[in-house]
Amino acid sequence: MLDAQAGIQYEGETPPPPTDDDVMAIRVFNGLANGMGGLDWAGLPLLCAYHCVNDVEGLLHRLLVIKSHRKPDDADGSVVTDD
C-alpha cells in the first residue's frame, strides 16, 4: 500500500486497497509529522479524539509501520547526493 503512491507496479496482481484504518493512520501520521522526520507524539490524544479512533493499539502499529517504511531504492538507509 505504501509504495502504490510511488508508482510501484505489482507483477501479476493488483495492490491491495487500503483499509479505512490504513487511511486513518496516514491522516494521523500527517497530523503528527513535525517536518524533521519525527512525530509529535503529544498530539496523539487530540488526533485520536478528533478522528474518533477506537483502536489506539492498531493505530500505533500502523504509525510505526509508516514511520519505519523505506522506499525500495532507499532500503539501505544511506543518503545519496549529487556532490
N, C-alpha and C positions, 0 to 999 in steps of 0.2 A: 504494500500500500504506500509506503513512504517514497519508494523510487518511482512510482507511477507518475508523479508530477514532474520528475526529471526526464521523462521521455524514454524510460526503460521499456523495451519490448519483451514480453514473455514469449518464450518459444513453445508453441503448441497449445497454449492455454491463455485465457484472458485473466488479468489480475483480479483478485477478489475485491468486490466493492467494500468500501469502509463501512463499518457498523456505525450506529448512532453514537455508541460510546467512543469509538475512534475519532469521529468528527468532534465530539465534545472535548476530548483530550487535546486535540490540535488547537481548538479555540482557547482552552485554559492555558496551554503551553504558550501560545502567542500573547496572552494576557500577563503571564508571569515572566516572560523574557525581559531581561534587563538591558539588552543591546550589547552586552560584552561577552555573550556566550553562556551566561549563567541564568538562573531563575531566581526571582524574588519570592521566596517561599512564604514571606509574611502575608502576601496577598492571596494565598490559597484558600483560607476560610471564606473570604469575601467572594471569590470567584465560584467556590462550591455553592454558596448560598444563592448567588446571582443566577447560576445556571441550574439550580435545583439538582445538584449531584447527590445521589443516594449511596452509590458505591465508591467511597473515597479510596479504599484499598485498590480497587481495579483502576481507578483514575491514576493513582500514584504509580502503579505498574506501567501503565501506558505512557505517562510522562517520562519515566526513566528510560523506556524503550526509545521514545522520540529523542531524548537528550543524548543518549549514547549512540544513536544511529549515525553511521558514516556512509557517504555515497560510495559506490563500488570503486571509483577512481581515487578516493581519499582513504581507502581501507587501512593503509599503513600508518596513517596519522601524521605523516610528515607534511610540511608546508613546502610547496613548490613556488619559487619566484622566478621572474624573468630577468634576474640580475646578470 
